[in-house]
Amino acid sequence: MGRRWPEAGWATLDFSDKEELTQLKRLHETLQKEIAAVTESLKELRESPDYELCQLAEQKSGVLDELAAERAKQLEIENAELEKQAERLAKEIKRLGGTEKIV
């Protein structure tokens, strides 16, 4: 069977002081609320894409460089498409009679 408090080296607690007991209850409630808030924040953090990316980066070195290179390539493609669209629109404006140069 387990050891009792004094035998385990723990001090006995005296709960006869009502004011101290009330303060301990408030402290306990506050700590419970804080633990719940931190637990919820930790859950939200672990569900975030940033956390997933951080975990992936820790597990596989160079993954951020790979992702950055892939994103740069996507942006280059998007930029080229936007430039083509701008050229088409400039031609359309010119065709419709706009003679002013677009800067």
C-alpha positions in Angstrom: 0.0 0.0 0.0 1.2 3.6 -0.7 2.9 5.7 2.0 1.0 8.3 3.9 1.8 12.0 3.5 4.2 12.5 6.5 5.9 9.2 5.7 6.5 10.3 2.1 8.2 13.5 3.2 5.2 15.7 2.6 4.2 18.3 5.1 0.7 18.0 6.5 -1.7 20.7 5.4 -3.7 22.7 7.9 -7.0 23.9 6.4 -8.4 25.4 9.6 -7.6 29.0 8.5 -10.6 29.9 6.4 -9.0 32.9 4.8 -6.0 30.9 3.6 -8.3 28.2 2.4 -10.3 30.7 0.4 -7.1 32.1 -1.1 -5.9 28.6 -2.0 -9.2 27.8 -3.7 -9.0 31.1 -5.8 -5.5 30.3 -6.7 -6.5 26.8 -7.7 -9.4 28.1 -9.9 -7.1 30.7 -11.5 -4.5 28.0 -12.2 -7.1 25.7 -13.7 -8.3 28.5 -16.0 -4.8 29.4 -17.0 -4.0 25.8 -17.8 -7.1 25.5 -19.9 -6.2 28.7 -21.8 -2.7 27.5 -22.5 -3.9 24.1 -23.5 -6.3 25.7 -26.0 -3.6 28.0 -27.3 -1.3 25.0 -27.8 -4.0 23.1 -29.6 -4.6 26.0 -32.0 -0.8 26.4 -32.5 -0.5 22.7 -33.4 -3.3 22.9 -35.9 -1.9 25.9 -37.7 -0.1 25.6 -41.1 2.9 27.6 -39.7 3.4 24.9 -37.0 3.2 22.1 -39.6 5.8 23.9 -41.7 8.0 24.4 -38.7 7.8 20.7 -37.8 8.5 19.7 -41.4 11.5 22.0 -41.5 12.9 20.4 -38.3 12.4 16.9 -39.8 13.8 17.6 -43.2 16.6 20.0 -43.7 16.4 22.2 -46.9 12.6 21.9 -47.1 12.2 25.7 -46.7 14.6 26.3 -49.6 12.7 23.8 -51.7 9.4 25.5 -50.9 10.8 29.0 -51.6 12.2 27.8 -54.9 8.8 26.3 -55.8 7.0 29.4 -54.8 9.4 31.6 -56.8 8.8 29.5 -59.9 5.0 29.8 -59.4 5.3 33.6 -59.1 7.4 33.8 -62.3 4.7 31.9 -64.1 2.0 34.1 -62.7 4.0 37.2 -63.6 4.5 36.1 -67.2 0.7 35.5 -67.5 0.0 38.9 -66.0 2.4 40.5 -68.5 0.7 38.8 -71.4 -2.7 39.9 -70.1 -1.4 43.5 -69.7 -0.1 43.4 -73.4 -3.5 42.1 -74.6 -5.3 44.9 -72.7 -3.0 47.5 -74.0 -3.6 46.3 -77.6 -7.4 46.3 -76.9 -7.3 49.9 -75.5 -5.3 51.0 -78.6 -7.7 49.2 -80.9 -10.7 50.9 -79.2 -9.2 54.3 -80.0 -7.2 55.1 -76.9 -4.2 57.0 -78.2 -2.6 58.0 -74.9 0.3 55.9 -73.8 -0.3 53.8 -70.7 2.5 54.0 -68.2 
